[in-house]
Amino acid sequence: MLMLRKILLKLLLVIFVLFAATFTVYFFNLDMKLTALIEPWLLKHYDKIERDTHL
């Protein structure tokens, strides 16, 4: 019974930490800020790709 309680407590702690992390990312819009930071490198990479524009 004590072992089950420890496992359940650890599981709840992990779930709470994951929820807090995802809530922080959502609240401060960190995913879009990271995307805006990476965008110049992505644009440079995709501008170098040769495209076949024939229809």
Distance bins in CASP14 RR format, pairs under 12 A and 6 or more apart:
PFRMAT RR
TARGET T0000
AUTHOR 0000-0000-0000
RMODE 2
METHOD distances of the structure
MODEL  1
1 7 0 0 0 0 0 1 0 0 0 0 0
1 8 0 0 0 0 0 1 0 0 0 0 0
2 8 0 0 0 0 0 1 0 0 0 0 0
2 9 0 0 0 0 0 1 0 0 0 0 0
3 9 0 0 0 0 0 1 0 0 0 0 0
3 10 0 0 0 0 0 1 0 0 0 0 0
4 10 0 0 0 0 0 1 0 0 0 0 0
4 11 0 0 0 0 0 1 0 0 0 0 0
5 11 0 0 0 0 0 1 0 0 0 0 0
5 12 0 0 0 0 0 1 0 0 0 0 0
6 12 0 0 0 0 0 1 0 0 0 0 0
6 13 0 0 0 0 0 1 0 0 0 0 0
7 13 0 0 0 0 0 1 0 0 0 0 0
7 14 0 0 0 0 0 1 0 0 0 0 0
8 14 0 0 0 0 0 1 0 0 0 0 0
8 15 0 0 0 0 0 1 0 0 0 0 0
9 15 0 0 0 0 0 1 0 0 0 0 0
9 16 0 0 0 0 0 1 0 0 0 0 0
10 16 0 0 0 0 0 1 0 0 0 0 0
10 17 0 0 0 0 0 1 0 0 0 0 0
11 17 0 0 0 0 0 1 0 0 0 0 0
11 18 0 0 0 0 0 1 0 0 0 0 0
12 18 0 0 0 0 0 1 0 0 0 0 0
12 19 0 0 0 0 0 1 0 0 0 0 0
13 19 0 0 0 0 0 1 0 0 0 0 0
13 20 0 0 0 0 0 1 0 0 0 0 0
14 20 0 0 0 0 0 1 0 0 0 0 0
14 21 0 0 0 0 0 1 0 0 0 0 0
15 21 0 0 0 0 0 1 0 0 0 0 0
15 22 0 0 0 0 0 1 0 0 0 0 0
16 22 0 0 0 0 0 1 0 0 0 0 0
16 23 0 0 0 0 0 1 0 0 0 0 0
17 23 0 0 0 0 0 1 0 0 0 0 0
17 24 0 0 0 0 0 1 0 0 0 0 0
18 24 0 0 0 0 0 1 0 0 0 0 0
18 25 0 0 0 0 0 1 0 0 0 0 0
19 25 0 0 0 0 0 1 0 0 0 0 0
19 26 0 0 0 0 0 1 0 0 0 0 0
19 27 0 0 0 0 0 1 0 0 0 0 0
20 26 0 0 0 0 0 1 0 0 0 0 0
20 27 0 0 0 0 0 1 0 0 0 0 0
21 27 0 0 0 0 0 1 0 0 0 0 0
21 28 0 0 0 0 0 1 0 0 0 0 0
21 30 0 0 0 0 0 1 0 0 0 0 0
21 31 0 0 0 0 0 1 0 0 0 0 0
22 28 0 0 0 0 0 1 0 0 0 0 0
22 30 0 0 0 0 0 1 0 0 0 0 0
22 31 0 0 0 0 0 1 0 0 0 0 0
23 30 0 0 0 0 0 1 0 0 0 0 0
24 30 1 0 0 1 0 0 0 0 0 0 0
24 31 0 0 0 0 0 1 0 0 0 0 0
25 31 1 0 1 0 0 0 0 0 0 0 0
25 32 0 0 0 0 1 0 0 0 0 0 0
25 33 0 0 0 0 1 0 0 0 0 0 0
25 34 0 0 0 0 1 0 0 0 0 0 0
25 35 0 0 0 0 0 1 0 0 0 0 0
26 32 0 0 0 0 0 1 0 0 0 0 0
28 34 0 0 0 0 0 1 0 0 0 0 0
29 35 0 0 0 0 1 0 0 0 0 0 0
29 36 0 0 0 0 1 0 0 0 0 0 0
30 36 0 0 0 0 0 1 0 0 0 0 0
30 37 0 0 0 0 0 1 0 0 0 0 0
31 37 0 0 0 0 0 1 0 0 0 0 0
31 38 0 0 0 0 0 1 0 0 0 0 0
32 38 0 0 0 0 0 1 0 0 0 0 0
32 39 0 0 0 0 0 1 0 0 0 0 0
33 39 0 0 0 0 0 1 0 0 0 0 0
34 41 0 0 0 0 0 1 0 0 0 0 0
34 42 0 0 0 0 0 1 0 0 0 0 0
35 41 0 0 0 0 0 1 0 0 0 0 0
35 42 0 0 0 0 1 0 0 0 0 0 0
35 43 0 0 0 0 0 1 0 0 0 0 0
36 42 0 0 0 0 0 1 0 0 0 0 0
36 43 0 0 0 0 0 1 0 0 0 0 0
38 44 0 0 0 0 0 1 0 0 0 0 0
38 45 0 0 0 0 0 1 0 0 0 0 0
39 45 0 0 0 0 0 1 0 0 0 0 0
39 46 0 0 0 0 0 1 0 0 0 0 0
39 47 0 0 0 0 0 1 0 0 0 0 0
40 46 0 0 0 0 0 1 0 0 0 0 0
40 47 0 0 0 0 0 1 0 0 0 0 0
41 47 0 0 0 0 0 1 0 0 0 0 0
41 48 0 0 0 0 0 1 0 0 0 0 0
42 48 0 0 0 0 0 1 0 0 0 0 0
42 49 0 0 0 0 0 1 0 0 0 0 0
43 49 0 0 0 0 0 1 0 0 0 0 0
END
